[in-house]
Amino acid sequence: IFQEDALFPWLTVQENIAFGLKGRGQDKKSKAAEVERFLGLVGLTEFRNYLPREISGGMKQRVALARVLILKPEVLLMDEPFASLDAQSREEMQNLLLSLWQELAHTILFVTHDVSEAVILADRILLMGKNPGRIREEIRVDLPRPRSRDSGAFLQFSRRLHEALRD
């Protein structure tokens, strides 16, 4: 999943989510049920017939997420998928991702430049060095879930991460 949603603009929300299931030998009824399930998981059931141009950026990212998750990947690769969203939509997407992760148990590799986003989402954070991009340090996030951005432990961990980035 990329920064930009990469949806097919001529397909509806429902059709975008179902796209990857084509050619998988699934009968129409089970395919429709699976699409319905993922529409519900990402909270877009009532927007099933909308085109991408008719929905918000956050909703587009929900469609992109559902379109990938419906394929049941072992690893989900996310390259700054929430970077272009406003703060409220970004937080909503982070919460959605965490709930989907708990329900579907995928391994997620999430690239971000946002320290608080890394601390909210991650169990492990890999700090990358500059030129060439190499892993400089691995940091385990041992904060209990759910994590609150206002807690002292969260703020202390975030400060420690900021310091590690400056080194």
Beta strands, then each sheet from edge to edge (+ up, - down):
strand 1: 75-79
strand 2: 107-111
strand 3: 124-128
strand 4: 135-140
sheet 1: 1+ 2+
sheet 2: 3+ 4-
end
